[in-house]
Each structure stands twice: as structure tokens, then as C-alpha cells.
Amino acid sequence: MSIYLLHGAFDCMAYEIPDRALHDRIFPERFKIPPREEWPLPMVPSFGMAADQPTRLADVHMVMANARLFSARAVDVMGLADHGTLIPVELADREDGQFHYFWSTRVVDCLDQERTTWIQPGLLRNAVFDDSRLGDAELFTVPEDQRFQFSLFLRESMLAKIKKARLKGFLVKRGDPDPKPWKS
């Protein structure tokens, strides 16, 4: 059974919340879902303000170094409403549809703790799964990564949906590092 790590492609636009006070309320010591009256969340292009910021538009974009902004098409194809909370966002440079920030509510306690390695607490280097504890979730996070959910895992069945719909901007790895990740 294959489990993959979902990333956004680094050659696609990345975004951030420009209002520092709003950003700090949503991302204090851990992610906090903002009240509905603050929706849609305003987002602007940014990737560390690098001069070589990519401009490619896609169905998934990164925010805060992980793939969390999904197009309405990706939300539909992947069935994301069944896997988590969707927060509408307004992308400053996009007029072509609704995007959502995704927070997974599928948390599966399935890591083999003795073989999994960490960069630091909450930030996985190499996830090793206990197949007997995986269950049937197609898209999930693990309990140890609930502060910001840096790692979002998916099964082969979810990857097949992404490929069939030809969603753009996905980088899917078998682990970290993966010398040959799948990229859409």
C-alpha cells in the first residue's frame, strides 16, 4: 500500500496573508481557524519575497511552505470537504475562481514511532507507517503534526483522482527526499 506526501510544486505561485495582525491570529503557536466574519481570507503572491517568485497558476498553491490552497475544481475532484475544513480565500491576482485554505480533520495515528525520523518535533523527516493502523482515509495527517500540519499524506486512490482530472501544481513524493517525485 503506497502512502505519498503532498506538496505544491515549487514552480507555481506561493501566497501569504498580507495583514500581519490577521496572520498572527490565525497562526499563533498553532493553526487556529478564523471566525467566519473574516472569510474570505485575503492572500497575496509571496514566497519569501524572492526576486525569482514563480508566476505559474495551478489548482494547488503553497502558503507557509506547504500545499494548502486548493481551487474549487481540486476541492470537488479530491472530495476535500469530506477530509477537512475549507476556508475561502481571495487570491489578489486570480480572477478565475474560488480557492480554499484546507485544514485536515482526518488525523490517523499510524506512524511506526521506532522507525519514523524527525527534523524536529512536529516536522517529519521520514514517515514510516504501521499498515495495520492506517484505516481507509485517502487523505490525512498524523497526531504529531497538528500544530501546522506540515505533512499531508495521501493514498494511491487520491493520487489517481488527481491524475485523472489533470489537476495542476501538485508535487507528490514517496518520502523526503524523493529523487523522482510525481509532478503535475
C-alpha positions, 0 to 999 in steps of 0.5 A: 500500500503506497502512502505519498506526501503532498506538496505544491510544486515549487514552480507555481505561485506561493501566497501569504496573508498580507495583514500581519495582525490577521496572520498572527491570529490565525497562526499563533503557536498553532493553526487556529481557524478564523471566525467566519466574519473574516472569510474570505481570507485575503492572500497575496503572491509571496514566497519569501519575497524572492526576486525569482517568485514563480508566476505559474497558476495551478489548482494547488498553491503553497502558503507557509511552505506547504500545499494548502490552497486548493481551487474549487475544481481540486476541492470537488475532484479530491472530495476535500470537504469530506477530509477537512475544513475549507476556508475561502480565500481571495487570491489578489491576482486570480480572477478565475475562481474560488480557492480554499485554505484546507485544514485536515480533520482526518488525523490517523495515528499510524506512524511506526514511532521506532522507525519514523525520523524527525527534523524536529518535533512536529516536522517529519523527516521520514514517515514510516507507517504501521499498515495495520493502523492506517484505516481507509482515509485517502487523505490525512495527517498524523497526531504529531503534526497538528500544530501546522500540519506540515505533512499531508499524506495521501493514498494511491486512490487520491493520487489517481483522482488527481491524475485523472482530472489533470489537476495542476501544481501538485508535487507528490513524493514517496518520502523526503527526499524523493529523487523522482517525485510525481509532478503535475 
